[in-house]
Amino acid sequence: MTHRAVSSSQAILGIRPSEDLHYEFLYFYLSSLKEEIKLQGQQGTQSNLNAGMVKGFKIPLPSLQEQIGISEVLNSADEEVEALEKSVFALKREKKALMQQLLTGKRRVQVDTEVA
C-alpha cells in the first residue's frame, strides 16, 4: 500500500453515519435543511458548520430499509429533474438559433394574408 501526503482546508467537517443511518438519507435530510443550516453557519468569507453544531442535530430515523427506499425515490426525482433541465437547455439553445436565423433573414416566416 502506498501512502501519500495530503492536505485539506480546516473548513472541512467529516460526518461518518452510524450503521442505522444510510449515508444518502443523511445527505437528502441535510440538503432539506440547507437554508436553516446556512443561518447557523459561522459568518466570514465562507460560512462553515462546526462539530458542535452538527452534534446537536436531531434526525428522525425511519428503519434502514425505509431510509434506502426514500433515498432511491429522491435519486430518481433528481435524475428526472436533471433530464428536464437538459431538455430545457436544448430548447433554449434551439430557440436562440431560430431567433438568430429569423432576425438575420436567413429564415423567413410565411405570412397568411387571408383574414379569418
C-alpha positions in Angstrom: 0.0 0.0 0.0 1.4 3.4 -1.0 0.8 6.3 1.3 0.8 9.9 0.1 0.8 13.2 2.0 -2.4 15.1 1.6 -3.8 18.4 2.9 -7.2 20.0 3.2 -8.8 23.1 4.4 -9.7 23.5 8.1 -13.2 24.3 6.9 -14.0 20.6 6.2 -16.2 18.7 8.6 -16.5 15.0 8.1 -19.6 13.1 9.2 -19.5 9.3 9.5 -23.0 7.9 9.7 -23.7 5.1 12.1 -24.9 1.7 10.9 -28.6 2.6 11.4 -28.2 5.8 9.2 -28.0 5.5 5.5 -25.5 8.0 4.0 -27.8 9.1 1.2 -30.7 9.6 3.5 -28.4 11.8 5.6 -27.4 13.7 2.5 -31.0 14.3 1.5 -32.1 15.2 5.0 -29.3 17.7 5.4 -30.0 19.1 1.9 -33.6 19.7 3.0 -32.2 21.8 5.9 -29.8 23.8 3.7 -31.3 27.2 4.5 -31.6 26.6 8.2 -28.0 25.3 8.3 -26.7 28.3 6.4 -28.2 30.5 9.2 -26.3 28.6 11.8 -23.0 28.7 10.0 -20.1 30.8 11.1 -20.0 34.0 9.1 -16.9 35.1 7.2 -15.9 34.8 3.7 -17.4 31.3 3.7 -20.0 30.1 6.3 -19.0 26.9 8.0 -20.5 24.4 10.4 -18.5 23.2 13.3 -18.7 19.8 15.1 -20.7 21.3 18.0 -23.5 22.4 15.6 -23.7 19.1 13.9 -23.7 17.1 17.2 -26.9 19.0 18.1 -28.8 17.8 15.0 -31.8 15.6 15.8 -32.6 13.4 12.7 -35.8 11.4 12.7 -34.8 7.9 11.6 -37.2 5.6 9.9 -36.0 2.0 9.5 -32.8 1.5 7.4 -34.9 -0.1 4.6 -37.2 2.9 4.5 -34.3 5.3 4.5 -32.9 3.4 1.5 -36.3 3.5 -0.2 -36.6 7.2 0.4 -33.1 7.8 -1.0 -33.9 5.7 -4.1 -37.1 7.8 -4.8 -35.2 11.1 -4.3 -32.4 9.9 -6.5 -34.9 9.1 -9.2 -36.5 12.5 -8.8 -33.1 14.2 -9.1 -32.4 12.2 -12.3 -35.7 13.3 -13.8 -35.1 17.0 -12.9 -31.6 16.8 -14.4 -33.1 15.3 -17.7 -35.7 18.0 -17.8 -33.1 20.7 -17.2 -31.1 19.3 -20.1 -34.2 19.3 -22.3 -34.9 23.0 -21.4 -31.3 24.0 -22.1 -31.5 22.3 -25.5 -34.8 24.0 -26.3 -33.4 27.4 -25.3 -30.4 26.8 -27.5 -32.7 25.9 -30.4 -34.8 29.0 -29.8 -31.8 31.2 -29.8 -30.6 29.7 -33.1 -34.0 30.1 -34.6 -34.3 33.7 -33.5 -30.9 34.5 -35.0 -32.0 33.0 -38.3 -35.2 34.9 -38.3 -33.6 38.2 -37.3 -30.9 38.0 -39.9 -33.3 36.9 -42.7 -31.7 33.5 -43.2 -35.2 32.0 -42.5 -38.5 33.6 -43.5 -41.9 33.4 -41.8 -44.7 32.7 -44.2 -47.5 35.1 -43.6 -51.0 34.1 -44.4 -52.7 37.2 -45.9 -56.3 35.8 -45.6 -58.3 37.3 -42.8 -60.3 34.8 -40.8 
